[in-house]
């Protein structure tokens, strides 16, 4: 996927203020709007300009994009993929859509970075009240959205976490000012990836005495070489010695819940084989399962005695052909 340089698309400097971004957007919108433009690629260019403006005119999205862009700038011309959970801790505000963006299509790049926040933003905009004249009515504060990165074990036991949220605002001169705040968050037992944890009243302030919006935290699990989750099921790698894989037997396994359980490994291991431990996945009214993915590790022959043991093993299986008829 190509990294999109939104500053280059709008033709503004990376330290451009809000007024400069708005001016550049309007100039390009007049040039490429499909209703008036005679450019052959006007529709595509207008969509690109709209997308760039959606990010750079929103202080929170711009702050997150800038943080990601610094890393991407170190690898120009390379295929770009955002790191896993790259936006965990960045706070986005749902609110009015950007000029001309209602119903617009976004690139894959934008959707990977801001898909959830963008859709929530436009939905909230369509549901907002419109008023003309008179005192401002009461209006509930806007909901905020952020990601939270957890250890898988937090889903088994619940946890208390201090979350640092990174946001941004525009100062009186229209310049971007980064901000952060800390929250104490209770992680409920049984959370799963993609679930939203709702913190009531932690979103944007309400107008004219109306209640504040809520903060929705989307759960991500930290990458872990030991295990991974798929919905409520958990997959854990289990390494066997060659004799355990072939002969089978009882072995002890430490699960993500922190328990040590005895597992009976059947003989005659085969590649891709899994053992299912029922209801030892992420807890719930109907818990997930824990799947042990079996693999074999060969011990290193570091001493003459160990090397001789391998030679004796080879002698014990004279007809064994590990490559079969490969190449025949």
N, C-alpha and C positions, 0 to 999 in steps of 0.2 A: 504494500500500500504506500502511496506517495504521501509524504508529509506536506501539508498545505501551509504556506507562509502567508498568513492573513494580512500581515503588515504590507508585504509586497503587493498583494492583490489590490489593496486600497491605495497603495502608493504613499504611505505615511511612515514616519520614523517610529521606532519601537518605544520612544518616550513621548509619543504624541498625546496631547490632551483630548478630552471629550469633544471639544469644539472642532478641533482639527479632523477628528475621525468622522464627525457628523458632516462636516463640509465636504470631505473627500467622498463620502458615501453618496451624498446628494448629487455631486458633480457626475459621478460614474452612473448613478441611476438615470439621470437625464440622458446620458450617452447611450446606455444599453437597454433601456426599457423597451420590451418588444413592441409596444404600441406605437412607439415613435422612432425607434432606431432603424437605420438602414444597414447596420452591420450584419454580415452573414451569420455570425455566431452570437447574435445578441442575446438570445434566450439563455444559452449556456453561460455567457459572461455575467449576465444579470444574476443568475442563480449563485454563481461564485462570489459576486460582490455582496449579495444579500447574506450569504453564509458568513463571510468575513466580518461583516458589520454586526451580525448577531452575536459573535464572540467578543469582538473588540469594544462594542458599545456597552457590554455588560461587565461591570467591574469584577464580579466573582469569576465568571468564565474566563475573562482575560487574565486574571492572576494565575489560574490553574494552567491555562494555555501557555503562558510565559514560562512557568516552571517546567512544563514538559518540553517546550521549544528550546530551552537552553541545552537539554541533553541531545535533542535531535540535531541541533546545529553543529554538534561535534562529529556527526556522521553524514555529511552532505552527500546526496546522490544515492544513498543506500536505501534498501527497502525498509520501511518504517512500521514498527508495531509497538503500540504503547506497552510499557511494562505491566505485569499483572497488578491489578488493584492500584494503578498509578494515582488515581484521584482520591484514595482514602484520606479523609481528613480535610478535603476541600468542601466548602459549604456553598451551595447554590440557592438562589432565591427564585421561587416562582413569581411571575409578575407579568406586566404588560408585554405583549409581543413586540418585536422590532418592526419598524415601518416596512410594509410590503411583504411580511413573512408569513401571513396566515395562509395555510395550505401549501406552503413551499416544500420542495423536496430537498433533502440534504445529502451530501456526499457520504460515502462509507466512512471516510476519515472523521467527519463531524459526528456521525451516529455512534462510532466506537468511543469517541471522547465524551459526548454530551447528550447522547440519545435520551436517556431517562429524564434528565433535567429539562431538556428542550421540550419533550412531549408534555411534561407536567406544567411547564411554563405556559405553553399555548393553550392547554386545557383550562388552566386557571384564568387566563385572559378572556377566553370565550365565555366563561361563567361569571365574569365580573359585572358589577352594576354600572350603568351609564347614567350620569346626572348632568343637568344643564342648569347653572345658576343656583342661587340660594346657598344656605350654609352646607358644609360638607356633611353627608350622612354618616352614621356609624358604619364602619366597615372592618370586618375581621382582618387581622394581620395576615400577611402572605405566609404560606408554608415554605419552609426551607428543607433542602435535601442535602445529604452528605453520605459518604461511605465510611464504614468502620471495619477495620481489619482485626480479626480475632484468631486465636489458636483454636483448632478443632476441639481441643479438650474443654474449652469454654462452653461448647454446646452440650457437653455431658453433665457439667456440674453447675453452670451459671457462673457469673463473676461480677465483680465491681471493677470498673475501668475508668481512668481519667482520660478523657478524650480532648485532644487539642484540635480545634477547628480553624482552618485558614480561610479567611474571606477577604473582601476588599471593598473599598468605597471610593468615591470621587471627592476630593477636597474642594474648597471654595474656588480654586483656579481650574478645576476640571482635571487635575492630575490624579493618577491612580495611587491610592494609599493602601498598603497591605495591612490587614488586621488579623488578630487571632484571639480566641477565647477558649477557656477550658470548662468542661462539664464533667460531673460525676455521673456515670451511666451504669445502670443495673442491666446486666446481660441475663435474660431469662434462660433457664435450662431448656434445651430442646430447640434452640434457634438453628436455622439452616441457611445455607448460602442463598442470597437473593431476597431473604425475608426483610421486611421493613420493621424496625423498632421505632415506635412513635413516642416522642417526648412532648407531652402537651404543654403549650405555652412557651416553647423555646424557639419559635419562629419569629417572623417579623412583628413589630408592634401594630396594634390596631389603631384605627382612626376614631377620634371623638369618643373615646372611652370604650370602644369595642374591644373584645378579647384579642390577645396575641395569637398568631398562627402557631402551628406545630412544627417540630423538627422531625423529619423522617430519616432514620439511619439505615442504609442498605448494608446488609451483612456480607462481608467477604471473609473467606478463610485464608490465612497465610499459606503460601506454598510450603509443603512439608514432604521431605523425601520418604517419610515413614508411612504416610497414609493420605488418602484423598476422599472427598465426600461427593456423592451423587445423590441429590435430594437427601433422604434420610439414611441411605445405605452408605457404608464406609468400606473402603478397600485398603487393605494393609498388606505390604510385602512380607513374606515369611521365607527366610533363607534356610535351606536344609543342607546337611552334610550328605555326601553321596550315599553313604550307608543308610541314613535316615530316609532318603528319597526312595531307595530300592526296597528296603526291608520294612519300612514303616515303623510305627511305634508311638509311644506317648512322649510328648514334649511340652514344655511350658512356654506360654506366649503372654507378653504384656500387651493389653488392649489399650486403645485410646482413652478408655475410662479410667486407666490407672490400675486396673486389676490384673492379677496374674492368674491365668486359667490353664488347665491341662487339656491339651488337644490330642486326639488320636489321629495320627497321620496314616492313611492307608498305604499299603505297599504298591510298588510299581508306579512311581511318579511319572507323569506325562506332562510335556510342555503345555502351558495354559491352564493347568488344573487349578481349581479353587476349592477351598473349604468354606462352607457357610456356617457361621455361628448365629443362630436365630436370635433376633431381638437384641443384639449387642451393638447395633448401630446407634444413630442419634435418637435419644429418647423422645417419646411422644405417647399419646394414647394408643397408637399403633406404632411401636418403635421400628426403626430400620434394622437391617441385618449387617453383620460384619463379615466381609469376605476376605479370607486369607489367600493371597495369590502366591503360589508355591514356586520357588526357584532354587536352583542348586548352586552351591559354591564349592570349588575345588580347593583343598588345602595345598599350600605351597610345599614343595619338597626341598627344604633348606639344608637338610643334613644327609650324609651318606645313607643312614638307616632309612630315612624317609624316601630317598630316591630308590633304594632297593625294594621298598614296599610297593612302589609304583611298578617296578619291573616284575615283581611277583604277581601283582594284579593283572598285568598284561599277559603273563604266562598262564594265569588261571582262566583267561577268556581268549583262547587262540582263534576262535571262529568269529569273534566280535568285529564287525565292520562298521565303524562309526559313520563313514561316508557312503555306505551302501553301494549302489551302482552309479554314483555321481560321476559324470564325465564319460560314461560308457556310450 
